[in-house]
Amino acid sequence: MNITKEQIDELNAVVKVAVSKEDYFDKVETILKDYRKQANIPGFRKGQVPMGLIKKQYGKAVLVDEVNKLLQDNLNKYLTEEKLDVLGNPLPKQQDNFNWDSEEFAFEFELGLAPSFEVDLKTEKALTHYKIVADDKMINEQIERIQKQYGKLISKTEVGKKDEVNGVFTNEAEEIDSKTVIEIGKIKNKKALDSLLGKKVGDVVTLNTKDLFEEDQLLGSALDIEADRAKELAIEVNFTIEEINEKEPANIDQDLFDKLFGKDTITSEKELKARIKEDSEKQFEQQSDQKLLNDVTEFFIENIKFDLPTEFLTKWIRTTGDKPLSEDEASEEFEKSEKGLRYQLIEGKIIQDNEIQIQFDELKEFAKGFIKQQMAQFGQLDPKEEELDSIAARVLSNQDEVKRLSEQLMSQKLLSLYKEKANLKTKEVTYEDFVKEVYG
């Protein structure tokens, strides 16, 4: 078998494969002899069918199958040995005069080649890396939420501005019948608030759902309906008061510290604030890092310029999907996928240039850390190493999980690389300002 390459341009090539009789003859003969041993054809004893009849009945199919196998194996081997970085898969060229009755065959395959380009992590323009800090306002609000969460309920006879009211929302026409708890402090509509204040257990208050709560999602929860329906809802509902309570905030004392973090871990309000700040900023770091990854990705896609073998890739999309596409449909699909393909090439180049690898032991430790986090959510704070090893082994036996975890670990490695080598400027912001700046 002889394989040669004709370079069309920097991004396109044609590989020509010449297959001679010597390449396939012995294999085809061996298979046909095995067929002869097993063939059951009327008029002949098993194993005694004439070889000519076997070749006439099965010869062409066996030949085609074996030649295609040879092509696949040797073409892949050639691409690997020649270190050709191809996009998509080789596409066979149409040959109108091809004849399977010949003993010598010639095939041609179109190749789309990956472009050559460089990635300079030290970009001229500095990219923003946000450092999200927990300010005093956020810390104090968190302490207030904790005090409220761990506070005690005091029964009331009349509804006040700081109370929680248990009751039932009803509207027969809209099939609403929902038992719920509402916080009076979260009522937005002044008319509704005035209607509720001073009411007693057993009273029925008619309320309009439009702008009833400060937060839109509270209405859907209160009425036990879907959020989209609640958003457009503007009807009157009856609210029957069943119980009125005031939540007395928990004292900021050692008892509260111990409930939150374990005995004597925190011993003062100052330590509590420091711990809340530390924990909050650890959570914010994940959002900040994701923002950095997104920004670096977008920057590289927009600023690293290279051509792609567009015509080849469009043809490849058109002919290799689940169903054939028209040229327009294939062009549309290429446009949708082009951005992702460009970043795959850029990311691959970064990984290659910086010799980033994922070792199995690293992946195993990463999986164990992920498992440990999940177990902590269910109260298992100190699992044994043997248990983690066992669960990790099960997880890593699933190829889909291996792929998912490998992608996450690679993202972490790339993030570390960007933090070390990219041109970054740190911007310190509160979480509130981060949300405004990033999400508008």
Secondary structure, 3 states (H helix, E strand, C coil): CEEEEEEEECCEEEEEEEECHHHHHHHHHHHHHHHHHHCCCCCCCCCCCCHHHHHHHHHHHHHHHHHHHHHHHHHHHHHHHCCCCEEEEEEECCCCCCCCCCCCEEEEEEEEECCCCCCCCCCCCCEEEEEEECCHHHHHHHHHHHHHHCCEEEECCCCCCCEEEEEEEEECCCCEEEEEEEEHHHECCHHHHHHHCCCCCCCEEEEECCCCECCCHHHHHHHCCCHHHHHHCCCEEEEEEEEEEEEECCCCCHHHHHHHHCCCCCCCHHHHHHHHHHHHHHHHHHHHHHHHHHHHHHHHHHHCCCCCCHHHHHHHHHHHCCCCCCHHHHHHHHHHHHHHHHHHHHHHHHHHHCCCCCCHHHHHHHHHHHHHHHHHHCCCCCCCHHHHHHHHHHHCCCHHHHHHHHHHHHHHHHHHHHHHHCCEEEEEEEHHHHHHHHHC
